[in-house]
Amino acid sequence: VKERSLADDLLVLVRDTHSVAPLVATLQHYMKMSGAMVNWDKSGVAMFGNSAELADHAGDGSDKDPQLTCMHQIPKEKYARPGQPIERYHGVIISDADGICKQWDEMEEDMRRRASEDASKLAPRSAVGRERAVQGAYLSRIMYPMTFQAPAAEDRSRVFKGIQATFDKLLGWTGMKKNLARQPRCEMGLGHADAEQHVRAAWGAGVRQV
């Protein structure tokens, strides 16, 4: 079992369906001891590898029905396989290669749309104010989804380029070349948001933990 939590969301990864029963028992013990409750109706199960096809049998009562071997508490419509809608985890929608590429394209388009709406509101702010707005309202929206799943290298490069162009437009003219403005302040830059470097740093942190 490997778990990852953020705020009140919890993601738990297990090796196979046989590992689910001990997980459920642990959760039940926790609920009894703490008084906290798992909201099963808002929980979902994503099935991968050799178990992926079982998601198609959720609720049918057959010997492949994952509700009989996994978690009967979770509604049958919350069982899914890659390529199907899967319960969100802080903006992460687990998908196949085509689905991941589509998600990245949608995030780029969302950044562009938001920028067109916010440009007039951010323009009067100082450079520091615009930078904080970009990091808080824009960069934070893409970090989790992009950290967990990424498309092929050429698609990553294309999307990062588009998102960075949106960031640079919002940040405005600084009297400094854009690549220098993205350098940390301790290195004589302005610390402007660099979408690709922020995401790559998150990937690097994950590799270090492994």
N, C-alpha and C positions, 0 to 999 in steps of 0.2 A: 504494500500500500504506500502510495505517495500522495500527500495532500498539499494543496496550495490555497490559502485563504486571503481574502481582502475584504475589510469591513465585515459585513454579515454574510458574504458569499463564500461558499466552500466548494472547491473542486477536488475530487478524490479519484485517483487512478489506481486500478487494480489489474492484476495479470490476466484473469479470466473469470468466467461466471462462477467458478467454484470458490472464488475469493470474496464473493458478495455476502454470503451468509455470515461469516465472521465480522464483516464490516457493519452489517445491520445490527448484529448483537452488540457491537461496541457502541454504536449510536444509541441504541435503546438503553444501555447502561448509563451512558452520559446523560440522556434525558431524565432518567430516574434520579440521578444524583444531583443534577444542576437545576432541574425544573424548566430548563429550556426545551423547546420543541422544534423538531425539523418540520418545515412546511413541505410535505410531500407533494401537494398539488402544484407547487412552484418548482419542483425538482425534476430533473430529466436524466435520461441514461443514453449515452452515446456508445455505440458498439462498433468495434474495429476488428480488422483481421479476420480470423476464422469465425468470429462471433457476429460479424456484421450482418449476415443474412437473417439472424434471429430477430432483428428489429422488425422485419416484415411480418413476423408471426405474433407480434404482441397482441394479446387478448383473444387469440383464436382458439385457445384451449388445447392445441396440439402439443406433442412432446417437444416441439421447438419453441413453444411460447415462453419468452424470457420472463414473463410475470410469474411463471411457476418456478423458475430456477433463480431469478434475481430478486427484484423488489416488487412484490405485489401491491405495495402501498402507492407506487407511482402510476398515474393514469397511463393507459396503453398508448395514447397519442403522444406521450412524452418520450417514447423510445424511438431512436433514430440511428441511422448509419451515415457515413460520409456521403455528401452530395444531397442530403436531405436537411431540412431546417432542424437545427439542434438548439436546445435551450441555451440562451446567451449567458456568457460569463464575463461581465464587464466589457461588453462590446465584442467579445470573441464568439464567432460563429464557426464551429469546426466544419470544414468542407474538404472537397477534393481539389485538385490543382486548378481546374477551371473556375471553381467557386471562389477560391482564394484570390485569383487574379481579378475576378469580378468585384470582390469586396474591396480590394486595393483601389481599383478604378473608381468605385463609388465613394471611397474616402477622399480621394483627390477631388472629385467633383463636389463633394460636400464642403471641403475647405474653400474651394473657389466660390461656391454660392454664398457661404457665410461671409467671405471677404468682401464680396460685392455689396452685401447688406451693411457691413460694419465699417467700410472704408471711411465714410464721411464722419462717423462718430469717433474713430481713432485718430484721424488726421490732426485735430487740434492738440492732442496729447504730446507730452515730451517724448523723446526717444526712449527713455527708461519706461515711461508709462505704456508706450506701444509694445515694447519688448515684453513686459509683464502680461499684457493682454494676449499677445500671441502665444506665450508659453502656457498661460492659464486656460484660455478659451479654445485654442487650436491644437497645440502640440499634445496637450493632455488627452485629447479625444482619439488620437491615432496611436499613442504609445502602446497600450495594452494589445489591441488587435494586431498591430504590426509586429510586436515582440513575439507573440505566440505562433503566428503563421505568416509565411512569406512565399510569394510566387517565384518564378524563374528569375535569374539575374537580370535579363534584359527588361523584364516587366518591372522589377524593383527599381532599376535605374530610371526608367521612364516616369514612374509615379513619383519617386523622390524628387526628380527634376521639376515636375509640375507643382508639387506641394511647396518646394523651396521658392519657386517663382512667386507663389501666392504669399508666402511669408515675407519675402523681400519687398513685395509691393506694399504690404501693410506697414512694414517697418519704415519705409520711406528712405529719402536721401539722408545720408549721414556725413558726407564729405570724405568718406573712406571707402575703398574698394570692398565689395561685398564679402569676398573670402577673408579679408582682414577683419572686417566687422564681426565675423563669426568666431574669431579667435577669443579665448577667455580674456577677461580683463587683466589677469595677472601676466598675460603675454602681449599686452598693449592693444588688445582688441576691445570690442564692445560687448562680447558675450551674446551676440544675437543668436536666436534659435536656428539650429542646423538640424533639420528633420532627419537626414540620413545618419549623421554622427550620433544623435541621441538614440536612435533605434539600434544602431550597431553597438553602442555602448551597453545597451540592455542585453543584446545577444551575448556580448562578451562576458557580462556578469553571470549569465546563466551557464556558460561554458566553464567558468571558473568554479562555480558551485559544484558542477559535476566532477 
